[in-house]
C-alpha cells in the first residue's frame, strides 16, 4: 500500500514534465525492463543447472569406470574357466566384486542426477514465479505509464483555469485505478503461487516415495544375500563334517581289516609247525601277543592317519 501511495504522489508531482516529454518516458521504461528481464537469470536457477550438469558428467565418468571393471571381470572369468586354478578363480572373484562396487557408485551418481533434476524443477518453478511477479509489476508500471501519458494528452486539451482542479481529480482517479489493477494482479499472482506450490509439493513427494522404494529394495536385497550366504556356509560345514566322518569310518574299517589279517596270518603260521613240537610249542603260542602288539602299534598309526585325513577334509 505504501508503494501505491508513492506512485500516486509521484504522479501528482510530475504533470508539467509530462507535458514536455509526452509518451516517451513510459516507452523507455518498458523497453529497459524487458531487456533486463531477458538478459539476467536468477542465481539459484543457474546454480541448479550447474549442479545437474556436474552430476551428469560424474555419471558419465563413473559409467566409464564400470565398463572397464566389467570388461576386466569378464576377462578374468574367461581365464578362470579356461585354466581353473585357485589364483585365476580368486582374480575372477576379485574383479567381479570390484565391478559390483563401481556399479553401486554408478547408481549413487544416478540418484544424485535425479536429485539435481528435482532441484532444477523446483528452481524452475521458483524462477517462473519470480518472472510472473516481475511481469505483474511491469504490467502495473506499464498501466501506470499509459495512464500518465493519457493524462498528459487530456491535460493539454483542458483549460488552464481548471488545470489545478483537473490534476487533483485525475490523480485521485488514476490512483484508484492503479490500486484496483494492483489488487487484480495480486489475485492472479496468488493463484499462480498456489499452483506452483502444489506442483513443487507433488514433485518432492514423488521423489521421496521413489527414494523410499529404492531403500526398501536395497534392504531386501541385502537381507536375501545374507540369508543365502548363511545357508551356503551351513551346507559347506555339513559337507565337511560328513566327509570327516566318512574318512574316520574308512580308517577304522581299514585298521580292523589289517588286525584281522594279522591274526589270520599268525593262526596259519601256528598250523604249519610239526605235531611233535606241540607240547613244547605252547610257549611260542603265547608269543602271539607280539603279533597283537604289532597290530596294536599299527592301529595308532592308522588312527593318526584318520586324524590327518580329517584335518585335510
Secondary structure, DSSP 4 states (H G I P E B T S, - for coil): -HHHHHHHHHHHH-HHHHHHHTTHHHHHHHHHHHHHHHH---HHHHHHHHHHHHHHHHHHHHHHHHHHHHHHHHHHHHHHHHS--HHHHHHHHHHHHHHHHHHHHHHHHHHHHHHHHHHHHHHHHHHHHHHHHHHHHHHHHHHHHHHHHHHHHHHHHS-GGGHHHHHHHHHHHHHHHHHHHHHHHHHHHHHHHHHHHHHHHHHHHHHHHHHHHHHHHHHHHHHHHHHHHHHHHHHHHHHHHHHHHHHHHHHHHHHHHHHHHHHHHHHHHHHHS-GGGTTTTHHHHHTHHHHHHHHHHHHHHHHHHHHHHHHH-
